[in-house]
Amino acid sequence: MTEPFVVVGGDAGGLSAASKFVRESAGDSDDHVPATEREVIVFERGQWVSYAHCGTPYFVKGEIDHLSDLLSLSPDDVESRGIDLRRGHEVVGIDTDAETVTVAGPSGDRHTQSYGDLLLATGARAITDPIPGTDADAAFTIHGLDSAAGLRALLTPVDDFSVADLGGGDALDSEEAARYGAMDPPETVAVVGGGYVGIEMCEALAAWDVDVHLFQRADHVLPAFGEAVAEVVEEHLREQGITLHLGEAVDHLEQDETGRVSRLVCTGGTELAVGAAVVGVGVRPNVELAEGTDIELGESGAIATDEFGRTSVAGVYAVGDCAEMHHVVTGDPAWVPLGLTANRAGRAVGQTVAGDRTEVGGIAGTAVLKAFEQECGRSGITDLAEAREAGFDPVAKTITAGSRSGYYPGSEETTVRLVADRETGRLLGGSIVGRDRAAIRIDTVATALEAGMTVGEVERLDLAYAPPFSPVWDPVLVCAKVLAGALSE
């Protein structure tokens, strides 16, 4: 096959696939990749490519100096790999019968590009439609580097601001950044949504000495992590000076005569005068290209794929935040938009297209989060109602144990919650929170889920022990021991 391998989307999944395809096609695993006979073209509608979205809160906070520090690959790096990268080119249509895509260029001109294999790595977009007013100035979603640059520019005192200090190069919307840099910094900022983005942005904003208010529709933050984790995080957020508005749904944002957000209004009547707002109420997969074609969507609304990332149309693949994947606990398709998932699946698809068929792997929804000094982790099914819907009879136990031997300095309370199926004893999921290397301990749970281990098998794992690192019984083992006892009752 000589028709190009066409990739739509130049971030994690897309460029992982393109890079792996070139390396495999060239038969060269070294950094230097010779040219291949078959072309790979990556269309990216924006200017940013291969960037670390998860690092944006730390850029806003100021821990990361420059936007360029968040780039895994620069455009020049991509080109040097033998990839034809076309920034500012948006794929606006797919004809799966003709095996072509329609592309709108930077000047608005359109052309047709044929493909031999096609990968959709179109990602996801922030949800804003439930809350009117999110289009106001100084209302941010932090879903992209330009958004993060705008917020950091706004937070920086006017006399100290310089567009050059952001370090975005030619990809940065410098005009927009300069506009925000000329505005007076806010004294009060509202964060809407207590999920990943909301919690991380509370820490980032607090570093700028602004009054931060977090609004969460549910009664607890971090619903994906469970109540045990949420309660620890909520107490810690209050200790850090964050004002929590739990169980309060935001109705709309208002703006002043200049168009800048000025007030937040909740459905219950609560109002707050603000100088900026960060809205993080979730994301939605970008699947518009698939709609109206034979490419099927799954129940989640993301693109349905098989174990090799293939869609319902031959020669068309999908990876990353726009695609479903196989869940290792339920065995069903699931949509969990996370960075490793996109990178790993993209790499596998690139290898498959190059001729070495490779599975994209399953997912457990493993995630970690830093909330000031508290570290949080989760993997698998942690919600009992969700477990029942999947056909399990769930049993859960929560423990709190020391992170190190009690006599060794630095030990911190670590809370672990594990969920298992009563009938089979199989581990279904878990969550963890604590100040001392708690988050990384969730990898033990993730590995056990991938292996389909029972709680009894987890309890008998030979985990490392030394006083500076762990007690004899690691907190995960303690929780497994307690849960195994409950299952035997």
C-alpha positions as CSV (number, residue, x, y, z in Angstrom):
1,M,0.0,0.0,0.0
2,T,1.4,3.4,-1.0
3,E,-1.4,5.8,-0.1
4,P,-0.4,7.9,2.9
5,F,-1.1,7.1,6.5
6,V,-3.2,10.1,7.5
7,V,-3.5,11.2,11.1
8,V,-6.1,13.7,12.3
9,G,-4.8,15.4,15.5
10,G,-1.2,16.3,16.4
11,D,-1.1,15.6,20.2
12,A,-0.5,12.5,22.3
13,G,-2.2,9.8,20.4
14,G,-1.7,11.1,16.9
15,L,2.0,11.8,17.1
16,S,2.7,8.6,19.0
17,A,1.1,6.7,16.2
18,A,2.9,8.7,13.5
19,S,6.3,8.4,15.2
20,K,6.0,4.6,15.8
21,F,4.8,4.1,12.2
22,V,7.8,5.8,10.8
23,R,10.2,3.9,13.0
24,E,8.6,0.5,12.3
25,S,8.4,1.2,8.6
26,A,12.0,2.2,8.4
27,G,13.1,-0.8,10.3
28,D,15.3,1.4,12.5
29,S,14.7,1.7,16.3
30,D,17.4,4.4,16.7
31,D,16.6,8.1,17.1
32,H,17.6,8.8,13.5
33,V,14.8,7.6,11.3
34,P,15.5,7.2,7.5
35,A,12.9,8.1,5.0
36,T,10.2,5.5,4.3
37,E,8.4,4.8,1.0
38,R,5.0,5.4,2.5
39,E,4.2,9.0,3.6
40,V,2.6,9.8,7.0
41,I,0.7,13.1,7.1
42,V,-0.5,14.7,10.4
43,F,-3.2,17.4,10.2
44,E,-3.5,19.6,13.3
45,R,-6.1,22.3,13.2
46,G,-4.3,24.4,15.9
47,Q,-0.7,25.4,16.3
48,W,0.3,23.4,19.4
49,V,1.5,19.9,19.0
50,S,2.6,17.1,21.4
51,Y,2.1,19.0,24.6
52,A,1.5,17.9,28.2
53,H,-2.0,19.0,29.0
54,C,-1.7,17.7,32.6
55,G,1.1,20.1,33.2
56,T,-0.9,23.2,32.6
57,P,-2.0,23.8,36.2
58,Y,1.7,23.9,37.2
59,F,2.4,26.4,34.4
60,V,-0.4,28.6,35.7
61,K,1.0,28.2,39.2
62,G,4.5,29.3,38.1
63,E,6.3,26.0,38.9
64,I,6.8,25.5,35.2
65,D,8.5,28.5,33.7
66,H,7.7,28.3,30.0
67,L,5.0,26.8,27.8
68,S,7.8,25.3,25.7
69,D,8.7,23.2,28.7
70,L,5.4,21.4,28.3
71,L,6.2,20.2,24.7
72,S,7.3,16.6,24.3
73,L,8.1,17.4,20.6
74,S,8.6,20.7,18.8
75,P,7.3,21.0,15.2
76,D,10.9,20.8,14.1
77,D,11.4,17.6,16.1
78,V,8.3,16.1,14.4
79,E,9.5,17.0,10.9
80,S,12.9,15.5,11.6
81,R,11.3,12.2,12.2
82,G,10.1,12.1,8.6
83,I,6.5,13.1,9.5
84,D,4.7,15.6,7.3
85,L,3.1,17.8,10.0
86,R,0.6,20.4,8.8
87,R,-0.4,22.8,11.5
88,G,-3.4,25.1,11.0
89,H,-5.1,22.5,8.8
90,E,-8.5,21.2,9.9
91,V,-10.0,18.0,8.6
92,V,-13.6,18.9,8.1
93,G,-15.0,15.8,6.4
94,I,-14.3,12.1,5.7
95,D,-15.5,10.0,2.8
96,T,-14.9,6.4,3.8
97,D,-16.0,5.0,0.5
98,A,-13.5,7.1,-1.5
99,E,-11.0,6.9,1.4
100,T,-10.4,10.6,1.4
101,V,-10.5,13.5,3.9
102,T,-11.4,17.1,3.2
103,V,-9.0,19.6,4.7
104,A,-9.4,23.3,5.3
105,G,-6.1,25.2,5.2
106,P,-5.0,28.3,7.1
107,S,-6.5,30.6,4.4
108,G,-9.8,28.7,4.3
109,D,-9.1,26.9,1.1
110,R,-10.2,23.3,0.9
111,H,-8.6,20.3,-0.7
112,T,-9.0,16.5,-0.7
113,Q,-6.4,14.1,0.7
114,S,-6.5,10.4,0.0
115,Y,-5.5,7.9,2.6
116,G,-4.6,4.2,2.8
117,D,-5.1,4.1,6.6
118,L,-6.7,6.9,8.7
119,L,-6.3,7.6,12.4
120,L,-8.7,9.8,14.3
121,A,-7.0,11.3,17.3
122,T,-9.2,14.4,17.6
123,G,-9.2,14.5,21.4
124,A,-11.9,16.1,23.5
125,R,-13.2,19.5,24.3
126,A,-14.2,21.2,27.6
127,I,-17.9,21.2,28.4
128,T,-19.3,24.7,28.9
129,D,-22.8,24.7,27.6
130,P,-24.6,24.0,30.9
131,I,-23.4,27.3,32.3
132,P,-24.2,30.4,30.3
133,G,-21.6,33.2,30.4
134,T,-18.5,31.1,30.0
135,D,-17.7,33.1,26.8
136,A,-16.9,36.1,28.9
137,D,-13.4,37.5,29.2
138,A,-11.4,36.0,32.1
139,A,-13.6,32.8,32.1
140,F,-11.2,30.0,31.3
141,T,-11.5,26.2,30.8
142,I,-7.8,25.5,30.9
143,H,-8.2,23.0,28.0
144,G,-5.2,24.0,25.9
145,L,-2.0,26.0,26.3
146,D,-3.4,29.3,25.0
147,S,-6.1,29.2,27.8
148,A,-3.4,28.5,30.4
149,A,-1.3,31.3,29.0
150,G,-4.2,33.7,29.2
151,L,-4.9,32.9,32.8
152,R,-1.2,33.2,33.9
153,A,-1.0,36.5,32.0
154,L,-4.1,37.7,33.9
155,L,-2.7,36.7,37.2
156,T,0.6,38.4,36.7
157,P,0.9,42.0,37.8
158,V,0.6,44.3,34.8
159,D,4.0,45.9,35.4
160,D,5.7,42.5,35.6
161,F,4.1,40.9,32.5
162,S,5.8,40.2,29.2
163,V,4.5,37.9,26.5
164,A,8.1,36.7,25.9
165,D,8.2,35.3,29.5
166,L,5.5,32.8,28.6
167,G,7.8,31.1,26.2
168,G,5.3,30.0,23.6
169,G,7.1,30.7,20.4
170,D,5.1,31.0,17.2
171,A,2.4,28.6,18.5
172,L,1.2,31.1,21.2
173,D,-1.7,33.4,20.5
174,S,0.5,36.3,21.7
175,E,-2.2,38.9,20.9
176,E,-4.7,37.2,23.3
177,A,-2.0,36.7,26.0
178,A,-1.0,40.4,25.7
179,R,-4.7,41.4,26.1
180,Y,-5.0,39.5,29.3
181,G,-1.6,40.7,30.5
182,A,-2.9,44.3,30.3
183,M,-5.8,43.6,32.6
184,D,-5.8,44.1,36.4
185,P,-5.3,40.8,38.1
186,P,-8.3,39.4,39.9
187,E,-8.7,39.5,43.7
188,T,-11.3,36.7,43.7
189,V,-11.5,33.7,41.4
190,A,-14.3,31.1,41.2
191,V,-13.4,27.5,40.3
192,V,-16.5,25.6,38.9
193,G,-16.2,21.9,39.2
194,G,-14.4,19.8,41.9
195,G,-12.8,17.2,39.6
196,Y,-9.2,16.9,38.4
197,V,-9.0,20.4,36.8
198,G,-10.8,22.1,39.6
199,I,-8.7,20.7,42.4
200,E,-5.4,21.3,40.7
201,M,-6.4,24.8,39.7
202,C,-7.2,25.7,43.3
203,E,-3.6,25.0,44.2
204,A,-2.4,26.9,41.2
205,L,-4.5,30.0,41.9
206,A,-3.7,30.0,45.6
207,A,-0.1,30.5,44.7
208,W,-1.0,34.0,43.3
209,D,-2.5,35.0,46.7
210,V,-6.0,35.4,45.3
211,D,-9.3,34.5,47.2
212,V,-10.3,31.1,45.7
213,H,-13.9,29.7,45.9
214,L,-14.6,26.2,44.7
215,F,-18.2,25.4,43.5
216,Q,-19.2,21.7,43.3
217,R,-22.7,20.5,42.2
218,A,-22.3,17.3,44.2
219,D,-21.9,17.0,47.9
220,H,-18.2,16.0,47.6
221,V,-15.3,16.8,45.4
222,L,-13.5,14.2,43.3
223,P,-16.5,11.8,42.8
224,A,-14.4,9.4,40.8
225,F,-12.1,8.9,43.8
226,G,-14.9,8.2,46.3
227,E,-16.0,9.7,49.6
228,A,-13.1,8.5,51.7
229,V,-10.6,10.4,49.5
230,A,-12.9,13.4,49.1
231,E,-13.3,14.0,52.8
232,V,-9.6,14.1,53.4
233,V,-9.1,16.5,50.4
234,E,-11.9,18.8,51.4
235,E,-10.5,19.3,54.9
236,H,-7.1,20.0,53.4
237,L,-8.5,22.5,50.9
238,R,-10.1,24.4,53.7
239,E,-6.8,24.4,55.7
240,Q,-5.2,25.9,52.6
241,G,-7.7,28.8,52.6
242,I,-10.0,27.5,49.8
243,T,-13.6,28.3,50.3
244,L,-15.8,25.3,49.4
245,H,-19.4,25.6,48.1
246,L,-20.4,21.9,48.1
247,G,-23.8,20.9,46.8
248,E,-24.1,24.3,45.0
249,A,-24.8,24.2,41.2
250,V,-23.7,27.2,39.2
251,D,-26.5,28.7,37.2
252,H,-24.6,31.3,35.1
253,L,-21.8,33.8,34.9
254,E,-22.4,37.5,34.5
255,Q,-20.0,40.1,32.9
256,D,-19.4,43.8,33.4
257,E,-19.7,46.5,30.7
258,T,-16.2,45.6,29.4
259,G,-17.2,42.0,28.8
260,R,-15.1,40.6,31.7
261,V,-16.7,38.1,34.0
262,S,-17.8,39.8,37.2
263,R,-20.3,37.6,39.1
264,L,-21.1,34.0,39.6
265,V,-24.8,33.0,40.4
266,C,-25.9,29.7,41.7
267,T,-29.3,28.0,41.2
268,G,-29.9,28.2,45.0
269,G,-29.3,32.0,45.0
270,T,-25.7,32.2,46.2
271,E,-23.8,35.0,44.4
272,L,-20.1,35.9,44.3
273,A,-18.4,38.9,42.8
274,V,-15.3,37.6,40.9
275,G,-12.5,38.8,38.7
276,A,-12.0,35.5,36.9
277,A,-13.5,32.0,36.7
278,V,-12.1,28.6,35.8
279,V,-14.8,26.2,34.5
280,G,-13.8,22.5,34.8
281,V,-17.1,20.5,34.6
282,G,-15.9,17.8,32.3
283,V,-15.0,17.1,28.7
284,R,-16.8,15.7,25.6
285,P,-15.2,13.6,22.9
286,N,-14.6,15.3,19.5
287,V,-16.5,12.9,17.2
288,E,-18.1,15.2,14.7
289,L,-16.0,13.8,11.9
290,A,-17.3,10.3,12.5
291,E,-21.0,11.5,12.6
292,G,-22.7,11.0,9.3
293,T,-20.2,8.3,8.2
294,D,-20.2,4.5,8.8
295,I,-17.8,5.0,11.7
296,E,-19.8,3.8,14.7
297,L,-20.0,5.5,18.1
298,G,-20.2,3.6,21.4
299,E,-22.7,4.0,24.2
300,S,-20.5,6.6,25.8
301,G,-20.7,8.8,22.7
302,A,-17.0,8.2,21.9
303,I,-15.9,6.3,18.8
304,A,-16.2,2.5,19.2
305,T,-13.0,0.6,18.7
306,D,-11.7,-3.0,19.0
307,E,-8.6,-4.4,20.7
308,F,-6.4,-3.0,17.9
309,G,-7.9,0.5,17.9
310,R,-9.9,-0.3,14.7
311,T,-13.3,1.3,14.1
312,S,-16.2,-0.2,12.3
313,V,-14.7,0.9,9.0
314,A,-11.8,-1.0,7.5
315,G,-8.6,1.1,7.5
316,V,-9.9,3.6,10.0
317,Y,-8.6,3.8,13.6
318,A,-9.3,5.9,16.6
319,V,-7.3,6.6,19.8
320,G,-7.1,8.9,22.7
321,D,-9.9,11.1,24.2
322,C,-12.2,10.6,21.2
323,A,-12.2,6.8,21.5
324,E,-13.6,4.1,23.7
325,M,-11.4,1.2,25.0
326,H,-11.8,-2.1,26.7
327,H,-12.2,-1.9,30.5
328,V,-10.1,-4.6,32.3
329,V,-12.6,-5.0,35.2
330,T,-16.0,-5.1,33.4
331,G,-14.8,-6.3,30.0
332,D,-17.0,-3.7,28.4
333,P,-16.2,-0.7,26.3
334,A,-15.4,2.4,28.4
335,W,-14.4,6.0,27.8
336,V,-11.7,7.3,30.1
337,P,-9.8,10.2,28.6
338,L,-6.3,10.1,30.1
339,G,-2.8,10.8,28.8
340,L,-1.2,7.4,29.1
341,T,-4.2,5.8,27.4
342,A,-3.8,8.0,24.3
343,N,0.0,7.6,24.1
344,R,-0.1,3.8,24.5
345,A,-2.9,3.3,22.0
346,G,-1.3,5.6,19.5
347,R,1.9,3.7,19.6
348,A,0.1,0.4,19.1
349,V,-1.9,1.7,16.1
350,G,1.3,3.0,14.5
351,Q,2.9,-0.4,14.9
352,T,-0.2,-2.1,13.5
353,V,-0.4,0.2,10.5
354,A,3.3,-0.5,9.8
355,G,2.5,-4.2,9.6
356,D,3.0,-5.6,13.1
357,R,-0.5,-6.0,14.5
358,T,-0.4,-4.8,18.2
359,E,-3.2,-4.6,20.8
360,V,-3.8,-1.2,22.3
361,G,-4.3,-2.8,25.8
362,G,-7.1,-2.4,28.3
363,I,-7.8,0.4,30.7
364,A,-8.7,0.6,34.4
365,G,-9.2,4.3,34.7
366,T,-6.0,4.7,36.8
367,A,-5.4,8.3,37.8
368,V,-3.5,10.3,40.3
369,L,-3.9,13.8,41.5
370,K,-2.1,16.3,43.7
371,A,-4.2,18.5,46.0
372,F,-1.6,20.8,47.7
373,E,0.1,18.4,50.0
374,Q,-2.4,15.5,49.6
375,E,-1.8,12.9,47.0
376,C,-4.8,11.0,45.6
377,G,-5.0,7.9,43.4
378,R,-7.7,5.7,42.0
379,S,-8.1,2.7,39.7
380,G,-10.9,0.4,38.6
381,I,-14.5,0.5,39.9
382,T,-14.7,2.4,43.2
383,D,-18.4,3.2,43.2
384,L,-20.6,0.5,44.6
385,A,-23.6,1.4,42.4
386,E,-21.4,1.2,39.3
387,A,-20.1,-2.2,40.4
388,R,-23.7,-3.5,40.8
389,E,-24.6,-2.2,37.4
390,A,-21.7,-4.2,36.0
391,G,-23.1,-7.4,37.5
392,F,-20.9,-7.6,40.7
393,D,-21.9,-7.9,44.4
394,P,-19.5,-5.4,45.8
395,V,-18.0,-5.2,49.2
396,A,-15.8,-2.3,50.3
397,K,-13.5,-1.6,53.2
398,T,-11.5,1.5,54.2
399,I,-8.5,1.7,56.4
400,T,-6.0,4.3,57.6
401,A,-2.4,3.2,58.2
402,G,1.1,4.8,58.4
403,S,3.1,5.3,55.2
404,R,6.3,4.2,56.9
405,S,7.3,2.3,60.0
406,G,5.9,4.2,63.0
407,Y,9.3,4.8,64.6
408,Y,10.8,6.3,61.4
409,P,10.5,10.0,60.8
410,G,8.1,11.2,58.1
411,S,5.3,8.7,58.5
412,E,1.9,10.1,57.4
413,E,-1.6,8.7,57.6
414,T,-2.6,7.0,54.4
415,T,-6.2,6.1,53.7
416,V,-6.9,3.2,51.4
417,R,-10.3,1.9,50.2
418,L,-10.6,-1.3,48.2
419,V,-13.7,-2.8,46.5
420,A,-14.1,-6.5,45.7
421,D,-16.8,-8.9,44.4
422,R,-18.3,-11.0,47.1
423,E,-18.9,-14.1,45.0
424,T,-15.5,-14.4,43.4
425,G,-13.3,-12.4,45.7
426,R,-11.9,-10.5,42.7
427,L,-10.5,-7.1,43.3
428,L,-12.7,-4.5,41.5
429,G,-11.0,-1.2,42.3
430,G,-9.5,1.0,44.9
431,S,-8.6,4.6,45.9
432,I,-5.9,6.1,48.2
433,V,-5.0,9.5,49.7
434,G,-2.2,10.7,51.9
435,R,0.7,13.1,52.1
436,D,3.7,10.7,51.8
437,R,4.0,9.0,48.4
438,A,0.4,7.8,48.6
439,A,-0.6,8.3,45.0
440,I,2.1,6.0,43.5
441,R,0.8,3.2,45.7
442,I,-2.2,3.0,43.4
443,D,0.0,1.3,40.8
444,T,-0.2,-1.9,43.0
445,V,-4.0,-1.8,42.7
446,A,-3.8,-1.1,38.9
447,T,-1.5,-4.1,38.3
448,A,-3.7,-6.4,40.4
449,L,-6.7,-5.3,38.3
450,E,-4.9,-5.9,35.1
451,A,-4.0,-9.4,36.3
452,G,-7.6,-10.2,37.5
453,M,-6.3,-10.9,41.0
454,T,-8.5,-11.8,44.0
455,V,-8.2,-9.8,47.3
456,G,-6.6,-12.8,48.9
457,E,-3.9,-12.8,46.2
458,V,-3.3,-9.1,46.7
459,E,-3.0,-9.7,50.4
460,R,-0.2,-12.2,49.8
461,L,1.8,-9.9,47.4
462,D,5.5,-9.7,48.3
463,L,5.8,-5.9,48.4
464,A,9.0,-4.2,49.4
465,Y,9.6,-3.2,53.0
466,A,12.1,-0.9,54.7
467,P,11.3,1.6,57.4
468,P,12.0,4.7,55.3
469,F,9.6,3.5,52.6
470,S,6.8,1.4,54.1
471,P,5.7,-0.4,57.2
472,V,6.0,-4.2,57.1
473,W,2.4,-4.3,56.0
474,D,2.0,-1.7,53.3
475,P,-1.3,0.2,53.6
476,V,-2.6,-1.5,50.4
477,L,-1.9,-4.9,52.0
478,V,-3.5,-3.8,55.3
479,C,-6.7,-2.9,53.4
480,A,-6.6,-6.1,51.4
481,K,-6.3,-8.1,54.6
482,V,-9.3,-6.4,56.2
483,L,-11.4,-6.8,53.0
484,A,-10.5,-10.5,52.7
485,G,-11.8,-10.9,56.2
486,A,-15.0,-9.2,55.3
487,L,-15.5,-11.4,52.3
488,S,-15.1,-14.6,54.4
489,E,-17.8,-13.6,56.8
